[in-house]
Each structure stands twice: as structure tokens, then as C-alpha cells.
Amino acid sequence: MIEIRTHGRGGQGSVIASEILADAFFHEGKFVQAFPAFGVERRGAPVMAFTRVSDSEVRERCQIYEPDHLIVLDPVLIETVNITEGLKEGGWIIINTNKPVENSNLTSRFHVAIVDANRIALDHGLGSRSAPIVNTSIVGAFAGATKLVGIEAVKKAIDGFVPLKKEHNIQAAVDAYNGVQIVS
């Protein structure tokens, strides 16, 4: 089983990113599960979402405490929350940032990739300058960095899941897939 934990802030698209990612894996014949964890203050507050992927039925119904991989929509959370708690050695961390990652604790223990999902989202009119919607961009970056799921499956998931601006969201995922940078 592959377990992925997504960290972000309410309104960035963490929950939908988790659901799109699960749907992309589903399009490749996998069994999946996706669900969020957040408190009553959702807009701007830290949010986690969870995705499980398996070759057989997923029966676990709890949060993911020891993920294989992480997706980080708000890089500030890296410094303020212990996001790597439980992350398996050698797991991927996909970070939405336009700055280099200089945290040697991350790069020495994990595979790290970065993508400016905010810029990509804004380039495609997804969200606003103060609140870019980065869910499709970050899923494209995850696919591009890890190669665990294909971009065609991601495009199908977006087409079936995202109700508005389908083409903009698909192109944002493709741009992130092609533009993700492997740090370590």
C-alpha cells in the first residue's frame, strides 16, 4: 500500500488534491481512499488530507501516521509543523515553493522536489493572487517527480472531477508535471 499525506492551509485545495490524486490512481486500476482532517477553522488554518493506494481493497479507516510520501502546499508549514513526522526514510516530499530548499534535514533523508504551483495556478486563472488554487498543479508535480502515477491518469481524473475550468486545470497539471524540479 502507498500512503500519501498532504499538508496545506484551508482554501488551497489540499482536500481536492488528495481526491484528484486518488482518482488518478483509480484510473490506473488501483484501489484508493481519500479523506481530509481539519478543525472548525478551515480557511487559512492548517489542513491535512490523506490518500491510500493499493492493489487490493483498502480497509483501513484512520489517519495516516507513517506516510510513504508527502505533498506540501504551504512551505511555511515545513518550519512551523513537524510535517515529516512518521515519513518513511527515502519518501518523496513535493513542495509548492518558488525558493530553493536549503533544509539539509529534508534533503539528506528524503527525496525532495519543488514546483511553483502558485505561479502555475495563477498563470491559468485558478484562484486569486491572494489565494491561488494549487490542487491540480501539485498533483501534476507529484506525478512528474515520483512517476507513481501517469499524467494521462491525472488528466482523466481532473476531467471527471473538476467542475469548472477543466482545460485550465489540466494544463496546470501538465505544466507542473513538466516543470517540477528534483532537489534530492
Secondary structure, DSSP 4 states (H G I P E B T S, - for coil): -EEEEEEEEBTSSHHHHHHHHHHHHHHTT-EEEEEEE--S--BTSEEEEEEEEESS-----S--SS-SEEEES-THHHHHS-TTTTPPTT-EEEEE-SS----HHHHHHSEEEEE-HHHHHHHTT-EETTEE--HHHHHHHHHHHH-SS-HHHHHHHHHHH--S-HHHHHHHHHHHHHH-EE--
